């Protein structure tokens, strides 16, 4: 079995998360261990016999397509996706760890336009920042694989205007 570095790290983190749920008092340990087991199996199947060359080829095909659509579209889509992940993982963690459902969490948020607005802006801002950093990282990886060097600005300003 040939795991790449990313899949290996994910597998270790999932096993640690599953093991911690056995040591820490968790409200729904069966659900948590089921989710961890599914994620571990997914990581194993996804990383099964994928060589570094195959992963680089997949990356190049996907990144060529994504970067042709421009920086801002990528950052917006990645930002919304990351924001949704943050919300779902937070709700899942609260439910499994503290037995708190989403309506209980909603009741804890201070009422008023400003508090909800600040929370939404913070989550979306973190998501957009993550999307922008992912773009920069992917551009560097693309240049490394292609064997070219990007200009100092990493060409994101011109590419994003397409």
N, C-alpha and C positions, 0 to 999 in steps of 0.2 A: 504494500500500500504506500503510495507516494503522496504525502500530504504537503501542500505548500505551507508557507509560514503563517499566512492569515488563517487558514483552516485549523492548523495546529493550535494557534492561540485561542481561537474561538472554542475549540473542543476542550481545552484546559479550563477556560473560564466557565464553561457550562458545567463541567464536572465539579469544579470548586463551588459553584452556586448550588448545585444539587446536594453536595456534601454538607454545605453550611445549613441547608434547610433541615438536615437531620440533627444538627447540633443546637440550632436556635429554635425557640418556640414560635412556630408558624401557625396561623389560623387555619389554613387549608393545605396541609403538607402533601396530601395525595394529589391534589390538582397541580401543585407546584412540581412535584416529582414527575408527573405525567408530561407536563409542558417541557421540562428539562430533558426528559427522555426523548421526546419527539424532536427537539432541537439538536440533541447530540446525534441521533440517527440521521437527521437531515445533513448535518455537517459531515458525517462519515460518508454518506452516499454521494454528496456533492463533491467531496474532495477525493473520492476513490479514483486512483490511477490517473490523476490529472497532473501532467508534467508541467514544469515551469514554462516550457516552450508553448504548450497548448494554452496555458493561461494567458501568456503574452499575446498569442494570436487572437484569442477571444477578446482581450482587452482592446487591442488595436482596432478590430472590426467595430466593437461597440463605441469606442471613443471617437473614431472617425465620424460615425453617424451622429453622435451626440454633439460633438464640437462644431459640426457643420451647421447646427441649428442656433448656435450663438451662446455667449456667456450668460446673458440675462435670463434667457429662457431656462437654461440649465440650473442656474442659481435659484430661480423662483420655484421650479418643480422640485428640486432637491430640498429646498427650504421648507416647502409645505409638507413633503414626505417626512422629513426629519421631525418637524413639529408634531405631526400626527403620531409618529413613533414615540416621541417623548410623552405625549398625553396618554397613549394606550399603555405604555410601560409603567407610567406613574399610577394609573388607575389599577392595573394588574398588581403592582407591588403593594398598593394600599389594601386591595381586596385580599390577597393571599397572606400578607404579613400581619395586617391589623383588623381584618374582617370589616373594612370600611367600604361601603358601596358608593358609586358615583353621586347619588343624591345626598348622602351624608357629607361628602367632600364639597358639593355645591353649597350646602348650608353653612359650611365653615368659611367660605369666601365672604369677605365683608361686602355688604350690599352697597351699590353705588356704581355709577358709570366709570369713575376714575380707577377704582381698584380692578375691575374686570378689564378695562382698557389696558392698564399697565401689565396685567398678566398676559393678555393676548399679544401685546407688543413684545414683551420679553421672550415668550415662546417662539414667536415668528422671527424675532431678531436673532435668536440663537440658531434657529433653523437656517436662516439666510446666511449667517456667518459660516455655518457648517458647509453649506452648498458652495460658497465662494472658496473656502479652504480646500474642499474636495476638487474643485475646478483646477486650482493652482497645483495641487498634488498630482492630479491626472495629467496635466500639461507637462510637468517635469518627467513623469513616468513615460509619457508618449515620446518626448524628446530623447530620453535615455534609450528606449527600445529602438527608435528610429536611427539613433546614432547622430542626431543633430543637436545643436544647441539653440535654445530659444533666445531671442533678444532680451535685454535686461528687463523690459516691461512684461515679459512672458506673453506678449502679443494678445493679451486679454481685452484690451480696449478696442482694438480694431476688429477682432473676431466677434466681440459681443454686439457690434452694431449691425451685423448682417440681418 
